Amino acid sequence: MCGIAGLMTTGGAPDAAVLDRLDAAQLHRGPDGIGRHVAGDTALLQQRLAIIDLSTGDQPFVRGNGLALVGNGEIYNYRELKRDLAGWPFVSQSDCEVPLPLYERAGLGFQDPLRGMYALALADRAGGRLVLARDRFGIKPLYVAETPHGLVFASEPQAIIATGLVAPALRPESVQELLQLQFQLGRETIFAGIRRLLPGEQVVVQGGRVTASRRLPALEPGPDFRTEAEALAAFDAAFADSIDVHRRSDVPYGMFLSGGIDSAAVLAMMARQMDRPVEAFTAYFPGTGAADEREQAKAVAAATGARHHEVSFDEADFLALLPRVAAAMDDAAADYAALPTFKLAGAAREAGIKVALSGEGGDELFAGYSRYRRLLRPRLFGGRAMRAKGPFDALPGLLRDGGDGWRRRFEATADQVRPLAGKDRLRQAQATDMADWLPNDLLVKLDRCLMAHGVEGRTPMLDPAVAAVAWRLPADLKIRARLGKYLLRRWVERHVPAARPFARKQGFTVPVDHWIGKHGARLADLLSRDPGIAAIAEPGAVARLFRDGERDHGTARWRLLFFALWYRRHMLGQRPDGDIFDCLAERP
């Protein structure tokens, strides 16, 4: 887990001052060292967070034939691949060195056998090209911008902006998506001119310009399982293998434990494979009406022999940490779960943990969301399409761009992935979430909040072997008796019954509107004068929204507050010093 960056010019050597700015902007991602390789028109940079091969794993990896590589993330099957590459003169024990011999053997097909989470940049001087690649699920980020000087890439958009080659400018369509959907669709980011590589995408750059691209699928079709027993056995084998490779690390690791079954499953399998207690971290919200997951998490921890850490997140944390969270989330996703995730990451690092496993991906793969069940119901019984409404639909006149373009763009992206699932409406919905919601919200949140503290996040549910099993589940092994994740619940029931997998649970909420409501009048005054709010909304209408405190509009209030703080950091360059009120009161 690291930061990577670099550029390929349209001619001439890269500017050393630009490279310095790229490095400096991502030092938080790599507190254990930096590396740089410049050859001809191409530069590769890495900011290292050392996880595997602490002594000889420094990057870039450079070969005498003009090949060089930097990588962010982990190649989990590196040991198996090294056995297949017997005779290659490896210079390290690092997992990220493996793509170099694979490139020599298979050219642009080097990515095909990789199992892991990664973003890679491979310079081929003899071939005159730079190859960028991202893992199939989009767990690790990678961004590019084509400028008059050439193509620049980085693990975070704010690093590209720090070069001075791209000015910070809003893309209006992405702002609308952020406010209505909570995240942004497709390859475009909220920054005009900066694009994401899509999950599984590989691009070829020549002469500082993208000349070719291809994309590896995350989900492969296969025959449905015929029986529940067959599916359970296949899942158990795939999940055991996934947890085994996700535990490969030369530094201490733990996991984030909620009251849900995804993280309970991860903990149960970790405990099965380990001969020492798992370090498990759970967030809770004292003094609010939010569901308290501690008792459930504590029961699961006790049943598996884990060492349980409870981390409180209260109003004071909300006021103090939100500016820092908004600063970390440069690829903007207004997900309030980023708040406890940010504090959990800090607590894990303080406890000496450098790698944290989580249950991200379980809802998408095993159909846990209520929106899937609503989609399958007849309209007469409450059925409706996914993301059919946004929180600002009920607030006409508040946003400057109050149209429904975001909805059309969502449907267009959904149409692109539906062929993966044929006529199966449930799989179509899952594939849609896997293409956008998962990489552009949940995984951005995990990456930024953990990397801000020098912690690597790992997601064993998002493994090709696990996904292959999940994608073969017929609908009745995913949704049954108005509950999603049926097969996963059955596995948890068998292996950690303390998780009470078939008990009805409250959804996970962070009580942001409760805290916002306590300061509504003060926030109304500050936001009515805020430059970010003025850029996207009618300040008077926003002030009334915060003063009124109507419960139905809590999501809109939260997203506007997040955006105002995000705008100050990423558009105006304001540092996130002080609490919410200090930051909003600062004159731009």
C-alpha positions as CSV (number, residue, x, y, z in Angstrom):
1,M,0.0,0.0,0.0
2,C,1.6,3.2,-1.1
3,G,1.1,6.2,-3.3
4,I,2.3,6.2,-6.9
5,A,2.6,9.1,-9.4
6,G,4.5,10.1,-12.4
7,L,4.2,11.5,-15.9
8,M,5.1,11.0,-19.6
9,T,5.8,14.2,-21.4
10,T,5.0,15.0,-25.0
11,G,8.7,15.6,-25.5
12,G,11.8,16.2,-23.3
13,A,12.6,15.3,-19.7
14,P,10.1,15.7,-16.9
15,D,10.4,18.8,-14.9
16,A,12.1,18.0,-11.5
17,A,10.0,20.7,-9.7
18,V,6.8,19.1,-10.9
19,L,8.0,15.7,-9.7
20,D,8.9,17.2,-6.3
21,R,5.3,18.6,-6.0
22,L,3.8,15.2,-6.9
23,D,5.9,13.6,-4.2
24,A,5.1,16.1,-1.5
25,A,1.3,15.9,-2.2
26,Q,1.2,12.2,-1.4
27,L,3.7,11.8,1.4
28,H,0.9,10.8,3.8
29,R,0.4,7.7,1.7
30,G,4.0,6.7,2.1
31,P,5.6,7.5,5.4
32,D,8.2,4.8,5.0
33,G,10.2,6.2,2.1
34,I,10.1,7.6,-1.4
35,G,11.5,6.4,-4.7
36,R,12.0,8.0,-8.1
37,H,13.0,6.8,-11.6
38,V,13.4,9.1,-14.5
39,A,14.3,7.9,-18.0
40,G,13.8,9.9,-21.2
41,D,10.3,11.3,-21.3
42,T,8.9,9.3,-18.3
43,A,9.1,9.5,-14.6
44,L,7.8,7.1,-12.0
45,L,7.4,8.0,-8.3
46,Q,6.5,6.0,-5.2
47,Q,5.6,7.0,-1.7
48,R,6.0,3.8,0.3
49,L,4.0,2.3,3.1
50,A,6.0,-0.8,3.8
51,I,3.8,-3.9,4.4
52,I,5.6,-6.9,2.7
53,D,9.4,-7.2,2.4
54,L,10.3,-4.3,4.7
55,S,14.1,-4.4,3.9
56,T,14.4,-4.9,0.1
57,G,11.0,-3.9,-1.2
58,D,11.8,-0.3,-2.1
59,Q,10.5,0.9,-5.4
60,P,10.8,1.7,-8.3
61,F,11.9,-1.8,-9.6
62,V,14.2,-1.2,-12.5
63,R,15.5,-3.7,-15.1
64,G,18.6,-3.2,-17.3
65,N,16.4,-3.7,-20.4
66,G,14.6,-0.4,-19.8
67,L,11.6,-1.7,-17.8
68,A,10.6,0.0,-14.6
69,L,7.6,-0.3,-12.3
70,V,5.9,1.3,-9.3
71,G,2.9,-0.2,-7.6
72,N,0.3,0.6,-4.9
73,G,-1.4,-2.2,-3.2
74,E,-0.8,-5.9,-2.8
75,I,-0.5,-8.8,-5.3
76,Y,-1.9,-11.6,-3.1
77,N,-0.8,-14.5,-5.3
78,Y,2.8,-13.3,-5.6
79,R,4.2,-16.5,-4.0
80,E,2.4,-18.7,-6.4
81,L,3.3,-16.6,-9.4
82,K,7.0,-16.5,-8.3
83,R,7.0,-20.3,-8.4
84,D,5.8,-20.2,-12.0
85,L,8.5,-17.7,-12.8
86,A,11.4,-19.8,-11.6
87,G,14.7,-18.5,-13.0
88,W,13.7,-14.8,-13.0
89,P,16.4,-12.8,-11.1
90,F,14.2,-11.3,-8.5
91,V,15.9,-8.6,-6.5
92,S,13.4,-8.5,-3.6
93,Q,10.8,-10.5,-1.8
94,S,8.2,-7.9,-2.7
95,D,4.8,-8.9,-4.2
96,C,4.9,-5.8,-6.5
97,E,8.0,-7.0,-8.4
98,V,6.1,-9.9,-10.0
99,P,4.4,-7.8,-12.8
100,L,7.8,-7.1,-14.4
101,P,8.6,-10.7,-15.5
102,L,4.9,-11.2,-16.4
103,Y,5.2,-8.2,-18.7
104,E,8.4,-9.6,-20.3
105,R,6.6,-12.9,-20.8
106,A,3.1,-11.8,-21.9
107,G,3.3,-8.1,-22.8
108,L,0.1,-6.3,-22.1
109,G,-1.4,-9.5,-20.9
110,F,0.7,-9.3,-17.7
111,Q,-2.3,-8.2,-15.7
112,D,-4.4,-11.2,-16.4
113,P,-3.1,-13.6,-13.7
114,L,-2.8,-11.0,-11.0
115,R,-5.0,-11.5,-7.9
116,G,-5.1,-8.6,-5.5
117,M,-5.7,-4.9,-5.1
118,Y,-3.4,-2.7,-7.0
119,A,-2.6,0.3,-9.2
120,L,0.5,-0.1,-11.3
121,A,2.6,2.0,-13.6
122,L,5.1,0.2,-15.9
123,A,7.5,2.2,-18.1
124,D,8.8,0.4,-21.1
125,R,11.5,2.6,-22.6
126,A,12.4,0.3,-25.4
127,G,8.8,0.0,-26.4
128,G,8.3,3.8,-26.0
129,R,5.2,3.4,-23.8
130,L,3.9,3.7,-20.3
131,V,1.3,1.2,-19.1
132,L,-1.1,2.0,-16.3
133,A,-3.3,-0.6,-14.7
134,R,-5.9,-0.9,-12.0
135,D,-7.3,-4.0,-10.2
136,R,-10.6,-5.6,-11.3
137,F,-12.7,-4.2,-8.5
138,G,-11.1,-0.8,-8.3
139,I,-9.9,-1.3,-4.7
140,K,-6.9,0.9,-5.3
141,P,-7.3,4.3,-7.0
142,L,-5.5,5.7,-10.0
143,Y,-6.2,9.1,-11.8
144,V,-4.9,10.6,-15.0
145,A,-4.9,14.0,-16.7
146,E,-3.8,14.8,-20.2
147,T,-2.2,18.2,-20.3
148,P,-0.3,20.2,-23.0
149,H,2.9,19.0,-21.3
150,G,1.9,15.3,-21.3
151,L,0.0,12.8,-19.2
152,V,0.3,13.0,-15.4
153,F,-1.0,10.2,-13.1
154,A,-1.3,9.8,-9.3
155,S,-3.1,7.9,-6.6
156,E,-5.0,11.0,-5.6
157,P,-6.4,13.9,-7.7
158,Q,-5.1,16.5,-5.3
159,A,-1.5,15.4,-6.2
160,I,-2.2,16.1,-9.9
161,I,-3.5,19.5,-9.0
162,A,-0.5,20.1,-6.9
163,T,1.7,19.9,-10.0
164,G,0.3,23.1,-11.3
165,L,-0.4,21.3,-14.7
166,V,-4.2,21.2,-14.0
167,A,-6.1,24.0,-12.3
168,P,-8.8,23.1,-9.8
169,A,-12.1,23.5,-11.6
170,L,-15.4,21.9,-10.9
171,R,-17.1,19.7,-13.3
172,P,-20.8,20.7,-12.9
173,E,-22.2,17.2,-13.8
174,S,-20.1,15.6,-11.1
175,V,-21.2,18.1,-8.5
176,Q,-24.8,17.3,-9.3
177,E,-24.1,13.6,-8.9
178,L,-22.3,14.1,-5.6
179,L,-25.2,16.0,-4.1
180,Q,-27.9,13.7,-5.4
181,L,-26.2,10.3,-5.4
182,Q,-23.4,10.8,-2.8
183,F,-20.7,9.8,-5.3
184,Q,-19.8,10.5,-8.9
185,L,-20.4,8.2,-11.9
186,G,-18.0,6.6,-14.3
187,R,-14.5,7.7,-15.1
188,E,-15.1,11.5,-14.6
189,T,-14.2,13.1,-11.3
190,I,-15.5,16.3,-9.8
191,F,-12.3,18.0,-11.1
192,A,-12.6,19.0,-14.7
193,G,-9.8,17.3,-16.7
194,I,-9.0,14.6,-14.2
195,R,-10.3,11.1,-14.9
196,R,-10.2,7.8,-13.1
197,L,-9.0,4.6,-14.6
198,L,-12.0,2.3,-14.4
199,P,-11.9,-0.9,-12.3
200,G,-9.9,-3.5,-14.2
201,E,-8.8,-0.9,-16.8
202,Q,-5.4,-0.8,-18.5
203,V,-4.2,2.1,-20.6
204,V,-1.2,2.5,-22.9
205,V,0.4,5.9,-23.1
206,Q,2.8,6.9,-25.9
207,G,4.2,10.4,-26.4
208,G,2.3,11.7,-23.4
209,R,-1.1,10.6,-24.8
210,V,-3.4,7.7,-24.2
211,T,-3.3,5.5,-27.3
212,A,-5.1,2.3,-26.3
213,S,-7.1,0.8,-23.4
214,R,-8.7,-2.5,-22.4
215,R,-10.6,-3.7,-19.4
216,L,-10.7,-6.9,-17.4
217,P,-14.1,-7.9,-16.0
218,A,-14.5,-8.3,-12.2
219,L,-17.5,-10.7,-12.6
220,E,-17.3,-13.8,-14.8
221,P,-20.5,-15.7,-15.7
222,G,-20.9,-19.4,-14.7
223,P,-23.6,-22.0,-14.1
224,D,-25.8,-21.4,-11.0
225,F,-25.3,-23.6,-8.0
226,R,-27.9,-26.4,-7.9
227,T,-28.1,-26.8,-4.1
228,E,-27.5,-24.8,-1.0
229,A,-25.0,-27.3,0.3
230,E,-23.0,-27.1,-2.9
231,A,-22.9,-23.3,-2.7
232,L,-21.9,-23.3,1.0
233,A,-19.0,-25.7,0.4
234,A,-17.8,-23.6,-2.5
235,F,-18.0,-20.4,-0.6
236,D,-16.2,-21.8,2.5
237,A,-13.3,-23.0,0.3
238,A,-13.0,-19.7,-1.6
239,F,-13.4,-17.5,1.5
240,A,-10.8,-19.5,3.5
241,D,-8.4,-19.1,0.6
242,S,-9.1,-15.4,0.3
243,I,-8.6,-14.7,4.1
244,D,-5.4,-16.7,4.0
245,V,-3.8,-14.6,1.2
246,H,-5.2,-11.4,2.7
247,R,-3.4,-12.1,5.9
248,R,0.0,-12.1,4.1
249,S,1.9,-9.3,5.8
250,D,5.2,-8.5,7.5
251,V,3.5,-6.0,9.9
252,P,0.8,-6.3,12.5
253,Y,-2.8,-6.5,11.3
254,G,-6.3,-6.4,12.6
255,M,-9.9,-5.8,11.4
256,F,-12.8,-3.5,11.6
257,L,-15.8,-5.1,13.2
258,S,-19.4,-3.8,13.0
259,G,-22.5,-5.5,14.2
260,G,-23.2,-6.9,10.7
261,I,-22.5,-10.3,9.3
262,D,-19.9,-9.3,6.7
263,S,-17.3,-8.3,9.2
264,A,-18.4,-11.2,11.5
265,A,-17.7,-13.6,8.7
266,V,-14.2,-12.0,8.1
267,L,-13.5,-12.3,11.9
268,A,-14.7,-15.9,12.1
269,M,-12.4,-17.0,9.3
270,M,-9.5,-15.0,10.6
271,A,-9.9,-16.6,14.0
272,R,-10.1,-20.1,12.4
273,Q,-6.7,-19.6,10.7
274,M,-4.8,-17.7,13.4
275,D,-3.1,-18.9,16.5
276,R,-3.4,-15.6,18.3
277,P,-6.3,-13.2,19.0
278,V,-7.5,-11.0,16.2
279,E,-7.4,-7.2,17.0
280,A,-10.9,-6.0,16.3
281,F,-12.1,-2.4,16.3
282,T,-15.7,-1.2,16.6
283,A,-17.1,2.3,16.5
284,Y,-20.1,3.6,18.5
285,F,-22.0,6.9,18.9
286,P,-22.7,7.7,22.6
287,G,-25.5,10.1,23.6
288,T,-27.5,9.7,20.4
289,G,-30.3,7.5,19.1
290,A,-28.1,5.7,16.6
291,A,-28.0,2.0,16.8
292,D,-25.2,0.8,19.1
293,E,-23.4,-2.1,17.6
294,R,-21.0,-2.7,20.5
295,E,-22.9,-5.4,22.2
296,Q,-23.4,-7.5,19.1
297,A,-19.7,-6.9,18.1
298,K,-18.6,-7.7,21.6
299,A,-20.5,-11.0,21.5
300,V,-18.9,-12.0,18.2
301,A,-15.4,-11.0,19.4
302,A,-15.9,-13.1,22.5
303,A,-17.1,-16.1,20.5
304,T,-14.0,-15.9,18.3
305,G,-11.5,-15.0,21.0
306,A,-10.7,-11.6,19.5
307,R,-9.3,-8.7,21.4
308,H,-12.0,-6.1,21.1
309,H,-11.4,-2.3,21.0
310,E,-14.3,0.0,21.3
311,V,-13.9,3.5,19.7
312,S,-16.4,6.2,20.5
313,F,-17.4,8.8,18.0
314,D,-19.3,11.8,19.5
315,E,-20.4,15.3,18.7
316,A,-17.0,16.7,19.5
317,D,-15.4,14.2,17.1
318,F,-17.9,15.3,14.4
319,L,-17.1,19.0,14.8
320,A,-13.3,18.4,15.0
321,L,-12.8,15.7,12.4
322,L,-15.2,16.5,9.5
323,P,-12.8,19.2,8.0
324,R,-10.0,16.6,8.0
325,V,-12.3,13.9,6.5
326,A,-13.4,16.3,3.7
327,A,-9.8,17.2,3.1
328,A,-8.8,13.5,2.8
329,M,-11.8,12.7,0.4
330,D,-10.4,14.6,-2.6
331,D,-12.3,12.3,-4.9
332,A,-15.4,13.5,-3.3
333,A,-17.9,11.0,-1.8
334,A,-20.3,12.4,0.8
335,D,-20.5,9.1,2.7
336,Y,-21.0,9.8,6.4
337,A,-19.5,6.4,7.2
338,A,-16.1,8.1,6.4
339,L,-16.3,9.8,9.8
340,P,-16.1,6.7,12.0
341,T,-13.8,5.0,9.5
342,F,-11.4,7.9,9.8
343,K,-11.3,7.6,13.6
344,L,-11.1,3.8,13.6
345,A,-8.1,4.0,11.3
346,G,-6.4,6.4,13.8
347,A,-7.2,4.1,16.7
348,A,-5.8,1.1,14.8
349,R,-2.6,2.9,14.0
350,E,-2.2,4.0,17.7
351,A,-2.6,0.4,18.7
352,G,0.3,-0.6,16.3
353,I,-1.9,-2.0,13.5
354,K,-0.7,-1.2,10.0
355,V,-3.1,-3.5,8.0
356,A,-6.9,-3.7,8.6
357,L,-9.3,-6.1,7.0
358,S,-12.9,-5.1,6.5
359,G,-16.2,-6.6,5.1
360,E,-16.6,-4.1,2.2
361,G,-18.1,-5.8,-0.8
362,G,-20.3,-8.3,1.0
363,D,-23.6,-6.3,0.4
364,E,-22.8,-6.0,-3.4
365,L,-21.8,-9.6,-3.9
366,F,-24.4,-11.3,-1.8
367,A,-27.3,-8.9,-2.3
368,G,-27.6,-7.3,1.1
369,Y,-29.1,-3.9,0.3
370,S,-32.8,-3.2,0.7
371,R,-32.8,-1.5,-2.7
372,Y,-32.3,-4.9,-4.3
373,R,-35.4,-6.2,-2.6
374,R,-37.4,-3.1,-3.5
375,L,-36.4,-3.5,-7.1
376,L,-37.8,-7.0,-7.3
377,R,-41.2,-6.1,-5.7
378,P,-44.1,-5.2,-7.9
379,R,-44.7,-1.4,-7.9
380,L,-48.0,-2.0,-6.2
381,F,-46.1,-3.3,-3.2
382,G,-43.5,-0.6,-2.9
383,G,-41.2,-1.7,-5.7
384,R,-39.1,1.0,-7.4
385,A,-36.0,1.3,-9.5
386,M,-32.6,1.9,-7.8
387,R,-31.6,5.5,-7.1
388,A,-34.9,6.8,-8.6
389,K,-34.9,9.8,-6.2
390,G,-32.3,12.3,-4.9
391,P,-32.5,14.2,-1.6
392,F,-32.8,17.5,-3.5
393,D,-35.8,16.5,-5.6
394,A,-38.0,17.7,-2.7
395,L,-36.1,21.0,-2.5
396,P,-36.9,22.8,-5.8
397,G,-35.0,26.0,-6.3
398,L,-32.3,25.3,-3.8
399,L,-29.6,24.0,-6.3
400,R,-28.5,26.1,-9.2
401,D,-28.6,23.0,-11.3
402,G,-31.7,21.2,-10.1
403,G,-32.3,19.1,-13.2
404,D,-32.4,15.4,-13.5
405,G,-29.3,14.9,-15.7
406,W,-27.7,12.9,-12.9
407,R,-30.6,10.3,-13.1
408,R,-30.1,9.9,-16.9
409,R,-26.4,9.5,-16.5
410,F,-26.9,6.9,-13.8
411,E,-29.3,4.9,-16.1
412,A,-26.8,5.2,-18.9
413,T,-24.0,3.7,-16.8
414,A,-26.4,1.0,-15.6
415,D,-27.2,0.2,-19.2
416,Q,-23.5,-0.4,-19.9
417,V,-23.1,-3.1,-17.3
418,R,-26.5,-4.9,-17.6
419,P,-25.3,-7.2,-20.4
420,L,-23.0,-8.8,-17.8
421,A,-26.1,-10.2,-16.0
422,G,-28.4,-11.0,-19.0
423,K,-32.1,-10.7,-18.0
424,D,-31.5,-11.3,-14.3
425,R,-32.7,-8.1,-12.7
426,L,-31.0,-8.8,-9.4
427,R,-27.6,-9.4,-11.0
428,Q,-28.1,-6.3,-13.1
429,A,-28.5,-4.2,-10.0
430,Q,-25.5,-5.8,-8.3
431,A,-23.4,-5.3,-11.4
432,T,-24.4,-1.6,-11.5
433,D,-23.3,-1.1,-7.9
434,M,-20.1,-3.0,-8.5
435,A,-19.3,-0.6,-11.4
436,D,-19.9,2.7,-9.6
437,W,-21.1,2.8,-6.0
438,L,-18.5,0.3,-4.8
439,P,-15.3,1.8,-6.3
440,N,-16.4,5.5,-6.3
441,D,-17.8,5.6,-2.8
442,L,-17.1,2.7,-0.5
443,L,-13.6,2.0,-1.7
444,V,-12.6,5.7,-2.0
445,K,-13.8,6.1,1.6
446,L,-11.7,3.1,2.8
447,D,-8.6,4.1,0.9
448,R,-8.5,7.8,1.9
449,C,-9.5,7.4,5.5
450,L,-7.0,4.7,6.2
451,M,-4.2,6.1,4.1
452,A,-4.5,9.4,6.0
453,H,-3.2,7.4,9.0
454,G,-0.7,5.2,7.2
455,V,-3.0,2.1,7.5
456,E,-3.6,-0.4,4.7
457,G,-7.2,-1.5,4.1
458,R,-7.9,-5.0,2.7
459,T,-11.2,-6.3,1.5
460,P,-11.2,-10.2,1.4
461,M,-14.8,-10.3,0.1
462,L,-13.6,-8.5,-3.1
463,D,-11.5,-11.4,-4.3
464,P,-11.9,-13.1,-7.6
465,A,-12.5,-16.5,-6.0
466,V,-15.2,-15.2,-3.7
467,A,-16.8,-13.2,-6.4
468,A,-16.9,-16.2,-8.7
469,V,-18.9,-18.1,-6.1
470,A,-21.2,-15.2,-5.3
471,W,-22.0,-14.5,-9.0
472,R,-23.2,-18.1,-9.4
473,L,-25.8,-17.9,-6.6
474,P,-29.4,-18.0,-7.9
475,A,-31.7,-15.4,-6.5
476,D,-33.2,-17.6,-3.8
477,L,-29.7,-18.1,-2.3
478,K,-29.3,-14.4,-2.0
479,I,-32.7,-13.1,-1.0
480,R,-35.1,-15.2,1.0
481,A,-37.9,-14.3,3.5
482,R,-37.4,-10.6,2.8
483,L,-33.7,-10.9,3.9
484,G,-30.7,-10.4,1.7
485,K,-27.4,-12.3,1.9
486,Y,-29.1,-15.6,2.6
487,L,-26.1,-17.8,1.8
488,L,-23.7,-15.6,3.8
489,R,-26.1,-15.7,6.7
490,R,-26.3,-19.5,6.6
491,W,-22.5,-19.7,6.7
492,V,-22.3,-17.3,9.6
493,E,-25.0,-19.2,11.4
494,R,-22.9,-22.3,11.2
495,H,-19.5,-20.8,12.1
496,V,-20.3,-17.9,14.4
497,P,-23.9,-18.2,15.7
498,A,-23.2,-15.4,18.2
499,A,-23.6,-13.0,15.3
500,R,-27.3,-13.9,15.2
501,P,-27.4,-13.7,11.4
502,F,-31.1,-14.0,10.9
503,A,-32.1,-11.5,13.5
504,R,-33.4,-8.3,12.1
505,K,-31.0,-5.5,12.6
506,Q,-31.2,-1.7,12.2
507,G,-29.2,-0.3,9.3
508,F,-25.9,1.4,10.0
509,T,-26.3,5.2,10.5
510,V,-24.1,7.9,11.7
511,P,-26.2,10.6,13.5
512,V,-24.9,13.5,11.5
513,D,-28.2,15.3,11.3
514,H,-28.6,15.1,15.1
515,W,-25.3,16.9,15.5
516,I,-26.0,19.3,12.6
517,G,-29.4,20.1,14.1
518,K,-27.9,21.2,17.4
519,H,-26.0,24.0,15.5
520,G,-28.5,24.7,12.8
521,A,-28.7,28.5,13.3
522,R,-25.0,29.0,13.5
523,L,-24.4,26.8,10.4
524,A,-27.1,28.6,8.5
525,D,-25.3,32.0,9.1
526,L,-21.9,30.6,8.0
527,L,-23.2,28.7,5.0
528,S,-25.2,31.6,3.7
529,R,-21.9,33.4,3.2
530,D,-19.9,30.4,2.1
531,P,-18.2,30.5,-1.4
532,G,-18.7,26.8,-2.1
533,I,-22.4,27.1,-1.3
534,A,-22.7,30.2,-3.5
535,A,-21.1,28.2,-6.4
536,I,-23.8,25.5,-6.4
537,A,-26.9,26.7,-4.5
538,E,-29.1,29.6,-3.5
539,P,-27.5,30.7,-0.2
540,G,-30.8,32.0,1.3
541,A,-32.5,28.7,0.6
542,V,-29.6,26.8,2.2
543,A,-29.8,29.0,5.3
544,R,-33.5,28.3,5.6
545,L,-32.9,24.6,5.2
546,F,-30.5,24.6,8.1
547,R,-32.6,26.8,10.3
548,D,-35.8,24.8,9.8
549,G,-34.2,21.5,10.7
550,E,-37.0,19.5,9.1
551,R,-36.1,15.8,9.5
552,D,-37.0,14.8,6.0
553,H,-34.1,16.9,4.7
554,G,-31.2,15.6,6.9
555,T,-29.4,14.0,4.0
556,A,-29.5,17.3,2.0
557,R,-28.1,19.2,5.0
558,W,-25.3,16.7,5.5
559,R,-24.2,16.8,1.8
560,L,-24.2,20.6,1.6
561,L,-22.1,20.8,4.8
562,F,-19.6,18.2,3.5
563,F,-19.4,20.0,0.1
564,A,-18.8,23.4,1.7
565,L,-15.8,22.1,3.6
566,W,-14.6,20.0,0.7
567,Y,-14.7,23.1,-1.6
568,R,-12.7,25.2,0.8
569,R,-9.9,22.6,0.9
570,H,-9.8,21.4,-2.7
571,M,-10.9,24.5,-4.7
572,L,-9.6,27.3,-2.5
573,G,-6.6,25.5,-0.9
574,Q,-7.7,26.2,2.7
575,R,-6.0,24.0,5.3
576,P,-8.4,22.0,7.5
577,D,-7.2,23.6,10.7
578,G,-9.7,23.9,13.5
579,D,-13.2,22.6,13.7
580,I,-16.2,23.0,11.4
581,F,-16.9,26.5,12.6
582,D,-13.3,27.7,12.4
583,C,-13.0,26.4,8.8
584,L,-16.4,27.9,7.7
585,A,-15.6,31.2,9.3
586,E,-12.2,31.6,7.7
587,R,-12.3,34.3,5.0
588,P,-11.1,32.8,1.6
